Amino acid sequence: MNKLQKFWYSCKEIGIPQMADYAGYLVQKKSGRLIRKTPLAGFPLDFNPQEIEIKVPFDPFNPKLQKLLEKDRTRIIQSAEELLSGWYHPFGGKKALLTFATGIEPSLHWTSVGDLVNGRDIKWLWEPARFTWVFDLAKAWLITKDDRYPSFFWHKFSEFIQLNQVNSAPNYTSAQEAAMRMIAWLMAYQVFKESPATTADHSAQLVTAFWQHASRIPPTLGYARSQNNNHLLSEALGLVIAGSLFSGKSSLGRDWLKLGVKEFNQAILRQIDKDGTYSQHSANYHRLMLHLSLVYYGYAKRNEIEIPLEVKDRLAAATFWLAAQLDPLSGRLPNLGHNDGSLLLPMGTGDFRDYRPTLQAASVAFTGQNCLPSGPWDELSIWLGQPETEKVLKIQSLTSPAVHVISVSNKRASLRGVTFHGRPAHADQLHLDLWWDGLNITQDAGTYAYNDAPPWQNPFSSTLVHNTISIDGFDQMEKVSKFLWLRQAQAKWHTAPSKDILFASHNGYRRMGMIHQRIVTFVNANQLEVIDQVHFIRKTDAKHVTLHWLLIDWQWNLEENLFTLHSDDRKIKISFNNTSSNYGSAISPMDVSLIRAGDTLVGKRIAPILGWVSDTYGEKQPTLSLSLEYQTNNDLQIVTRFEFSKIASAAQG
């Protein structure tokens, strides 16, 4: 795609206002204006920080919360002690050293660095500085009153302030990071202020840090608007928090509060469709959006700010979207879109991908009802001080017109088909996620990394790794940068003869003279049928059509058109029936490949990014990637059938 085409499609698909905001940001950055507006060391306070009383509109001292934490006492204390030993779990994954060392000069202005810092992905420097690990210390103190925990927090807080001059790189590079740090600090302070380890000097230092962090946000709000995503929500919320804190002492604080409320409400209306779809098309970012909205909801109530009804309706719709995607047995969602490891409010679960705490809290806040029975996932709702309700809305009744799912006997199939109104995350139209008893059988690979060495620069956004069709090795859309897709593939849902049949198509390969459509149905309680049809809409040369499945990492066997997966107690047979020439004559695949962890086990396909799945940022695990490649210049139909069965154990006879 040449520059003129890129400009045309950007105007058409992203929008001129967002492009103008981004251009304005670049002009300010290149001209040096942002350096002047965000000077090193920041701006002095025009009031005494000791006069500010830090108030947070939440309730971590609720007796019900204490009871829930006691039930998880062993894990909580173990995590807190691990922190005291200098270790934490970045992105909810494997443990790593907790350090704020960046390896760069502390006098380097934030405008001087990009996504890589000394060859290292900047997200690994941001993650410890988000301070979300502090919640383990706060929980441990709530159930033990051991002052080693708040003492450690204040030690790390002081260390961060010492090592990170205001507006220096890398931890002031993103205003969103400043805002998210403020949220963690505030919620930790609400707990630790009751400890003798918290002094008046600590409180004053925290107030000063809030002022400097909030001051970082307004100069680059144009960039956040241009992204129209969680950056804008985070930064608007940061202004609301700072405005609530400083409005009694500073006119600037009052301006921040007013601006933050305006930006947050407008962002919700722009970013959440009426059907609940979030603009970032990501399960993890959908959760982050709800977390930010829950904190905003608490501050709006405290400041007696009326949230517009339309904003409430969008947040309720987003809650329904989350509920409709949730696998009720595991608490997980399909790993759709970007997953950068964000978990702003890590309450109620030890599993990073368990979305039930978020769903329960959002359901109470935005629908006035619980949607799950009482359980450990209530922790977030209680911590946020949400009102108790005896109303329970069964999760099965929480549907969304944007989520297309069919289910039978603890088996769920969800088919992705989206009409984009902004920036897509992944080229994943007609991707199919299949779940059985809480196990993700056909999976979305996730993200793994944005900024590692090739090929690990957001490669899992490609069509090639999703459970769908690709043509001639091309993606459904054209990737013009790490996070930008143009010539967007748009899905269309078709009327099916039954509500138990999913039927959709997309036009991503129209530029190549082809249309892909998919029909999904449970033939019975133990068989799922997927029909892929590739139609030629104009005469072209023969095309290579590849069907890909990213499968659970079980034992396997491949015999001609039958692929078998099995664990100790389960078996899945996957069979393929292929026809061409208006579906009259059989056609055999020219290659059947199986790849695990980038290594080709069967067939000819070479692809190091295949055979991996990533539950969270920076980690990937081996799994099975099965692909069938066909060459044809006629319409092609591929029928894939999944047959499920349980294996009786030897003890059962």
C-alpha positions in Angstrom: 0.0 0.0 0.0 1.5 3.3 -1.1 1.4 6.5 1.0 -1.6 8.0 -0.9 -3.6 4.8 -0.4 -2.6 4.6 3.2 -3.8 8.2 3.7 -7.1 7.5 1.9 -7.9 4.4 3.9 -6.9 6.0 7.1 -9.3 8.9 6.5 -12.0 6.5 5.5 -11.6 3.9 8.2 -10.0 5.7 11.1 -11.5 9.2 10.7 -10.1 12.6 10.0 -10.6 13.9 13.6 -8.4 11.2 15.1 -5.8 11.7 12.4 -5.8 15.4 13.1 -5.3 14.8 16.8 -2.4 12.5 16.1 -0.8 15.0 13.7 -1.2 17.7 16.4 0.6 15.5 18.9 3.5 14.9 16.5 3.9 18.6 15.7 4.1 19.4 19.5 6.6 16.6 20.1 8.9 17.5 17.2 8.8 21.2 17.9 9.9 20.7 21.5 6.6 22.2 22.8 5.9 19.1 24.9 9.3 19.4 26.6 8.3 22.9 27.7 4.8 21.8 28.8 6.2 18.8 30.7 9.5 20.0 32.1 11.9 17.7 34.0 11.1 18.0 37.8 7.6 19.2 36.9 5.8 22.2 38.3 5.8 23.3 41.9 2.7 23.0 44.0 0.9 26.3 44.9 -0.3 24.9 48.2 0.9 23.0 51.2 0.5 19.2 50.4 0.0 18.5 54.1 -3.3 20.4 53.9 -4.7 17.8 51.5 -6.7 15.0 52.9 -6.6 11.9 50.6 -10.1 10.4 50.4 -11.0 7.4 48.3 -14.6 6.3 47.7 -14.2 2.6 48.4 -14.5 0.3 51.4 -11.7 -2.2 52.0 -12.7 -2.5 55.7 -16.0 -4.2 55.0 -16.3 -7.3 57.3 -17.5 -9.4 54.3 -14.3 -8.6 52.5 -12.3 -9.7 55.6 -14.1 -13.0 55.5 -13.3 -13.6 51.8 -9.7 -12.7 52.3 -9.4 -15.1 55.2 -10.5 -17.9 53.0 -7.6 -17.1 50.7 -5.2 -16.4 53.5 -2.4 -18.8 52.6 -2.1 -17.6 49.0 -2.3 -13.9 49.9 0.4 -14.1 52.6 2.6 -16.2 50.4 2.3 -13.6 47.6 3.1 -10.8 50.1 6.1 -12.5 51.5 7.4 -13.1 48.0 7.2 -9.4 47.5 9.1 -8.7 50.6 11.8 -11.0 49.2 12.0 -8.8 46.1 9.9 -10.8 43.6 6.6 -10.1 41.8 4.6 -11.6 39.0 4.6 -9.2 35.9 1.4 -9.5 33.8 0.1 -12.1 36.2 2.7 -14.6 34.9 6.0 -16.1 36.2 7.8 -14.3 38.9 10.5 -11.7 38.2 12.7 -9.4 40.2 10.8 -6.3 41.4 13.0 -3.4 40.3 12.6 0.1 39.0 16.0 0.2 37.4 15.8 1.3 33.8 19.4 1.5 32.6 19.0 5.0 31.3 19.9 8.5 32.5 17.3 9.8 35.0 17.6 13.2 33.3 16.4 11.9 29.9 13.1 13.5 29.0 10.2 11.2 28.3 9.9 12.4 24.6 13.4 10.9 23.9 12.4 7.2 24.0 10.1 4.9 22.0 8.9 1.4 22.4 12.4 0.0 23.0 14.7 1.1 25.8 18.2 -0.2 25.4 16.8 -2.9 23.2 14.2 -3.9 25.8 10.4 -3.8 25.4 9.3 -0.7 27.4 6.4 -2.6 28.8 8.7 -4.6 31.0 9.9 -1.3 32.5 6.3 0.0 32.9 4.9 -3.1 34.6 6.6 -2.9 38.0 5.9 0.9 38.0 2.2 0.3 37.6 2.3 -0.8 41.3 -0.6 -3.3 40.8 1.4 -5.7 42.9 0.7 -3.6 45.9 -2.8 -5.1 46.3 -1.2 -8.3 47.6 0.4 -6.3 50.3 -2.8 -4.5 51.1 -4.8 -7.7 51.4 -2.1 -9.3 53.6 -2.2 -6.3 55.9 -6.0 -6.4 56.1 -5.9 -9.9 57.5 -2.7 -9.8 59.6 -2.1 -6.1 60.4 1.6 -6.9 59.9 3.3 -3.5 59.4 6.1 -4.9 57.3 3.7 -4.8 54.3 2.9 -1.1 54.3 6.6 -0.4 55.2 7.6 -2.2 52.1 5.2 -0.2 50.0 6.5 3.1 51.3 10.1 1.9 50.7 9.3 1.1 47.1 7.3 4.2 46.6 10.2 6.3 47.8 12.6 4.3 45.6 10.3 5.0 42.5 10.3 8.7 43.2 14.0 8.8 43.7 14.8 6.8 40.5 12.2 8.5 38.3 12.5 12.2 38.0 9.2 13.8 37.1 8.6 13.8 33.3 11.7 11.6 32.7 11.8 8.5 30.6 10.6 5.8 30.6 7.9 5.9 33.3 6.4 9.3 32.2 6.5 8.4 28.5 2.9 7.4 28.6 0.4 9.6 30.5 -1.8 6.5 30.8 0.9 4.8 32.9 0.9 7.9 35.2 -2.9 7.6 35.6 -2.8 3.9 36.3 -0.1 4.3 38.9 -2.2 6.9 40.7 -5.1 4.4 41.0 -2.9 1.7 42.6 -1.3 4.3 45.0 -4.7 5.6 46.0 -6.3 2.3 46.8 -3.2 1.1 48.7 -3.1 4.3 50.7 -6.7 3.8 51.7 -5.7 0.6 53.4 -2.2 1.6 54.7 -3.3 4.9 56.2 -4.5 2.9 59.2 -1.0 1.6 59.8 1.6 3.3 62.0 4.0 2.7 59.2 2.3 5.5 57.3 3.5 8.9 58.4 2.4 12.5 57.6 5.5 12.8 55.5 4.5 9.8 53.4 1.0 11.3 52.9 2.5 14.7 51.8 4.9 12.9 49.4 2.0 11.0 47.9 0.0 14.2 47.4 3.0 15.8 45.6 3.3 12.7 43.4 -0.4 12.9 42.5 0.0 16.5 41.5 3.0 15.8 39.2 1.3 12.7 37.7 -1.9 14.6 37.0 0.1 17.5 35.4 1.6 15.0 32.9 -1.9 14.2 31.5 -3.4 17.3 29.8 -0.4 18.1 27.5 -0.9 14.8 25.5 -4.6 14.4 25.7 -4.7 14.9 21.9 -2.6 11.7 21.5 -5.1 9.8 23.8 -8.0 11.1 21.7 -6.3 10.0 18.5 -6.1 6.5 19.8 -9.7 6.5 21.1 -9.1 3.6 23.4 -8.2 2.8 27.0 -5.5 5.5 27.0 -8.1 8.2 26.9 -10.3 6.5 29.5 -7.3 6.0 31.9 -6.1 9.6 31.5 -9.6 11.1 31.9 -10.0 9.0 35.1 -6.6 10.3 36.3 -7.9 13.8 35.9 -11.1 12.9 37.8 -9.1 11.5 40.7 -6.7 14.4 40.8 -9.5 16.9 40.4 -11.4 15.3 43.3 -8.3 15.5 45.4 -7.2 19.1 44.6 -10.4 21.0 43.7 -10.8 22.3 47.2 -7.4 24.0 47.1 -6.7 24.7 43.4 -8.6 26.1 40.5 -6.5 23.8 38.3 -7.8 20.9 40.3 -11.4 22.0 39.5 -10.5 22.3 35.9 -9.1 18.8 35.9 -12.2 17.4 37.4 -14.5 19.1 34.9 -12.3 18.0 32.0 -11.9 14.5 33.2 -15.7 13.9 33.6 -16.3 15.4 30.1 -13.6 13.3 28.4 -14.6 10.1 30.2 -18.3 10.3 29.3 -17.6 11.2 25.7 -15.0 8.4 25.4 -17.5 5.8 26.7 -20.0 6.9 24.1 -17.4 6.8 21.3 -15.7 3.6 22.3 -18.7 1.3 23.2 -21.2 0.5 20.6 -24.9 0.2 21.6 -24.6 -3.5 21.4 -21.7 -3.5 23.9 -18.8 -4.1 21.6 -15.7 -2.2 22.8 -13.7 -0.4 20.1 -10.4 -2.2 20.9 -11.9 -5.6 20.1 -10.0 -7.3 22.9 -11.2 -9.3 25.8 -8.5 -8.0 28.1 -8.9 -4.4 27.1 -12.7 -4.8 27.5 -12.0 -5.8 31.1 -9.6 -2.8 31.6 -12.4 -0.5 30.3 -14.8 -1.9 32.8 -12.3 -1.6 35.7 -11.7 2.1 34.8 -15.4 2.6 34.6 -16.0 1.0 38.0 -13.5 3.4 39.6 -15.0 6.3 37.7 -18.4 5.3 38.9 -17.2 5.4 42.5 -15.7 8.9 42.1 -18.8 10.2 40.3 -21.0 9.0 43.2 -18.6 10.6 45.8 -18.6 13.9 43.9 -22.4 13.8 43.3 -21.8 13.8 39.6 -24.7 12.5 37.6 -23.5 10.0 35.0 -25.6 10.4 31.8 -28.2 7.7 31.2 -26.7 6.9 27.8 -23.3 6.3 29.4 -24.9 3.9 31.9 -26.7 2.1 29.1 -23.4 1.6 27.2 -21.7 0.3 30.3 -24.6 -2.1 30.9 -24.4 -3.3 27.3 -20.6 -3.8 27.7 -21.4 -5.9 30.8 -23.8 -8.1 28.8 -21.1 -8.5 26.1 -18.7 -9.8 28.8 -21.3 -12.2 30.2 -22.2 -13.6 26.8 -18.5 -14.3 26.1 -17.8 -15.9 29.5 -17.2 -19.6 29.8 -19.1 -20.2 33.1 -17.0 -23.2 34.2 -13.6 -21.7 33.9 -14.5 -18.0 34.2 -12.4 -17.3 31.1 -13.2 -15.5 27.8 -11.8 -16.3 24.3 -8.4 -14.6 24.2 -9.6 -12.1 21.6 -7.5 -9.3 20.4 -4.6 -7.7 22.2 -3.7 -9.1 25.6 -1.0 -6.9 27.1 -1.3 -8.4 30.6 -3.2 -5.5 32.1 -5.1 -6.3 35.3 -5.8 -3.0 37.0 -7.9 -4.4 39.9 -6.5 -7.9 40.7 -9.2 -8.9 43.2 -11.2 -12.1 43.6 -9.1 -14.6 41.7 -5.6 -16.1 41.4 -6.1 -16.7 37.7 -5.2 -13.7 35.4 -7.7 -14.8 32.8 -10.7 -15.3 35.3 -13.2 -12.5 34.3 -15.8 -13.4 37.0 -14.8 -10.7 39.5 -15.1 -8.0 36.8 -18.4 -9.4 35.6 -19.9 -9.5 39.1 -18.8 -6.0 40.0 -19.9 -4.5 36.6 -23.2 -6.3 36.8 -23.9 -4.8 40.3 -22.8 -1.4 39.3 -24.3 -1.1 35.8 -27.4 -3.4 36.0 -28.2 -3.3 39.7 -28.1 -7.1 39.9 -25.7 -9.9 40.6 -25.2 -12.3 37.7 -23.2 -14.9 39.6 -23.9 -16.7 42.8 -21.8 -15.7 45.8 -18.2 -16.7 45.6 -14.6 -15.4 45.8 -15.3 -13.3 42.7 -17.4 -11.0 45.0 -14.2 -9.5 46.4 -13.9 -6.7 43.8 -17.5 -5.7 44.2 -17.2 -5.5 48.0 -13.9 -3.7 47.8 -15.4 -1.0 45.6 -18.1 -0.5 48.2 -21.0 -1.4 45.9 -24.4 -1.8 47.5 -25.6 -5.2 48.3 -28.4 -6.6 46.2 -30.5 -9.8 46.5 -31.4 -9.6 42.9 -29.7 -12.3 40.8 -29.9 -12.3 37.1 -28.9 -15.7 35.7 -25.8 -15.4 33.5 -27.5 -17.5 30.8 -30.0 -14.7 30.3 -27.3 -12.0 29.8 -27.0 -12.1 26.0 -25.5 -9.6 23.6 -26.4 -9.0 19.9 -22.7 -8.7 19.3 -21.8 -12.1 20.6 -22.7 -15.2 18.5 -22.6 -18.4 20.6 -24.3 -21.7 20.4 -24.0 -24.3 23.2 -25.1 -27.8 24.2 -24.1 -30.1 27.1 -21.2 -27.9 28.4 -19.9 -27.3 24.9 -19.8 -23.8 23.6 -18.9 -22.5 20.1 -18.5 -18.8 19.5 -18.0 -17.3 16.0 -16.4 -13.9 15.6 -18.0 -11.6 13.0 -17.6 -7.9 13.4 -18.5 -4.7 11.6 -15.6 -2.4 12.4 -16.2 1.3 13.1 -12.7 2.1 14.1 -9.4 0.3 14.4 -9.4 -3.5 14.4 -7.0 -5.3 16.8 -6.6 -8.7 15.0 -7.4 -9.9 11.5 -9.7 -12.5 13.0 -13.0 -12.5 11.1 -14.8 -15.8 11.4 -12.4 -17.1 14.0 -14.1 -20.0 16.0 -13.5 -20.6 19.7 -14.7 -24.0 21.0 -15.0 -24.9 24.7 -15.8 -28.2 26.4 -16.3 -28.4 30.2 -14.2 -25.3 30.6 -11.4 -26.4 28.4 -10.5 -24.3 25.4 -10.4 -26.8 22.5 -9.9 -24.4 19.6 -8.1 -21.4 20.8 -7.1 -17.8 20.1 -3.3 -17.5 20.4 -3.5 -14.2 22.4 -0.6 -11.7 22.0 2.7 -12.7 23.6 4.8 -9.6 22.7 4.6 -6.3 20.9 8.3 -5.3 20.8 10.5 -8.3 20.9 13.0 -9.4 18.2 11.4 -10.6 14.9 9.1 -12.4 14.4 7.7 -11.5 17.9 6.3 -8.1 17.1 2.6 -8.6 17.6 2.6 -11.6 15.2 -0.5 -13.3 16.8 -2.7 -10.5 15.3 -2.3 -12.2 11.9 -5.1 -14.2 10.2 -2.7 -17.1 9.8 -2.8 -18.0 13.5 -6.5 -17.8 14.0 -9.1 -20.5 13.5 -10.3 -19.4 10.1 -9.4 -19.4 6.4 -6.5 -17.5 4.8 -5.8 -17.1 1.0 -2.4 -17.2 -0.5 -0.8 -16.5 2.9 -2.4 -13.0 3.0 -4.2 -11.5 6.0 -7.8 -10.5 5.7 -6.7 -6.9 6.0 -3.5 -5.0 5.2 -1.2 -4.4 8.1 0.5 -1.0 7.7 2.1 -0.7 11.1 2.4 -2.8 14.3 -1.1 -1.8 15.5 -2.9 -0.5 12.3 -4.9 -2.5 9.9 -6.4 -0.9 6.8 -8.7 -2.2 4.0 -10.7 -3.6 6.8 -12.5 -6.9 6.5 -16.2 -6.5 7.4 -18.4 -9.4 8.5 -22.0 -9.9 7.5 -24.4 -12.1 9.5 -26.9 -14.2 7.4 -30.3 -15.5 8.3 -30.0 -19.1 9.4 -32.8 -21.7 9.4 -32.4 -22.1 13.2 -31.1 -20.0 16.1 -28.8 -23.0 16.8 -26.9 -22.3 13.5 -24.3 -19.6 13.2 -23.9 -18.3 9.6 -21.6 -15.4 8.6 -19.3 -14.2 5.9 -16.6 -11.5 5.4 -15.3 -9.5 2.5 -11.6 -9.3 3.4 -10.5 -11.3 0.3 -12.8 -9.5 -2.1 -9.7 -7.7 -3.4 -8.5 -11.1 -4.5 -11.8 -12.0 -6.0 -13.0 -14.3 -3.2 -15.5 -14.4 -0.4 -15.3 -16.6 2.7 -18.4 -17.8 4.6 -18.8 -20.1 7.6 -21.7 -22.1 9.0 -21.4 -23.6 12.5 -23.9 -26.0 14.2 -24.1 -28.7 16.7 -25.3 -31.8 14.9 -26.0 -33.4 18.2 -24.8 -33.1 21.8 -21.4 -34.7 20.8 -20.8 -33.4 17.3 -20.0 -29.9 16.0 -20.0 -29.2 12.3 -18.1 -26.3 10.7 -18.7 -25.6 7.0 -16.3 -23.3 5.3 -17.2 -22.1 1.8 -14.9 -20.1 -0.4 -16.6 -18.5 -3.4 -14.9 -17.0 -6.4 -16.7 -13.8 -7.4 -14.5 -13.3 -10.5 -12.3 -15.4 -12.6 -8.7 -15.6 -11.2 -5.7 -17.8 -11.2 -5.7 -20.7 -8.8 -5.5 -19.8 -5.2 -4.0 -21.4 -2.1 -6.7 -21.8 0.5 -5.5 -22.7 4.0 -7.8 -23.7 6.9 -6.1 -23.4 10.3 -7.0 -24.7 13.7 -5.1 -23.9 16.9 -5.9 -26.8 19.2 -5.4 -27.8 22.8 -2.1 -29.4 23.5 -3.2 -33.1 23.9 -1.8 -36.3 22.6 -2.6 -36.7 18.9 -2.8 -39.0 15.9 -3.2 -38.2 12.2 -4.5 -40.6 9.7 -5.6 -39.3 6.2 -8.6 -37.1 6.9 -9.0 -37.9 10.5 -7.1 -36.1 13.3 -7.6 -37.4 16.9 -6.8 -35.6 20.1 -7.0 -37.3 23.5 -6.2 -36.7 27.1 -6.5 -39.2 30.0 -10.3 -39.0 30.0 -11.4 -37.3 26.8 -11.1 -37.8 23.1 -11.9 -35.5 20.1 -12.0 -36.8 16.5 -11.7 -34.1 13.9 -12.6 -35.2 10.4 -12.5 -33.3 7.1 -14.6 -33.6 3.9 -13.6 -31.4 1.0 -15.3 -30.7 -2.3 -14.7 -28.3 -5.1 -16.4 -27.2 -8.4 -19.7 -26.1 -6.9 -19.2 -28.7 -4.2 -19.6 -31.6 -6.6 -16.2 -33.3 -6.8 -13.8 -34.2 -4.0 -10.5 -32.4 -3.7 -7.6 -33.4 -1.5 -5.4 -31.0 0.4 -2.0 -30.5 -1.2 -0.5 -30.3 2.3 -1.6 -31.2 5.8 0.8 -29.7 8.4 1.0 -30.0 12.2 3.2 -27.6 14.0 4.0 -27.4 17.8 6.1 -24.6 19.3 7.2 -23.5 15.9 8.5 -27.0 14.9 6.9 -28.8 12.0 5.9 -32.3 13.1 3.9 -33.3 10.0 3.8 -31.7 6.5 5.7 -29.0 4.7 4.6 -25.7 6.4 7.3 -23.7 8.0 6.1 -21.0 10.4 7.8 -20.2 13.7 4.8 -18.3 15.0 2.5 -21.3 14.8 2.0 -23.8 17.5 2.0 -21.3 20.4 -0.6 -19.9 22.7 -0.1 -17.0 25.1 -2.3 -16.5 28.2 -0.6 -13.3 29.2 2.0 -10.9 27.9 5.6 -12.1 27.7 4.7 -15.8 28.0 3.9 -18.4 25.5 3.2 -22.1 25.8 3.4 -24.9 23.2 0.2 -26.1 21.6 -0.9 -27.8 18.4 -1.4 -25.9 15.1 -3.2 -27.9 12.4 -3.5 -26.6 8.8 -4.9 -27.9 5.6 -3.8 -26.2 2.3 -5.7 -26.5 -1.0 -5.1 -25.2 -4.4 -8.1 -24.4 -6.5 -9.6 -21.9 -9.0 -13.2 -23.1 -8.3 -15.5 -22.7 -5.3 -14.3 -24.8 -2.4 -16.2 -26.3 0.6 -14.5 -27.8 3.6 -16.6 -29.6 6.2 -14.8 -30.0 9.6 -16.5 -32.2 12.1 -15.6 -32.4 15.8 -16.7 -35.5 17.7 -16.5 -35.5 21.5 -16.4 -38.5 23.7 -15.3 -39.4 27.3 -12.8 -42.2 27.9 -13.7 -44.5 30.7 -10.9 -45.0 33.3 -9.5 -48.4 34.1 -11.1 -48.1 37.6 -14.5 -47.7 36.0 -14.0 -50.9 34.1 
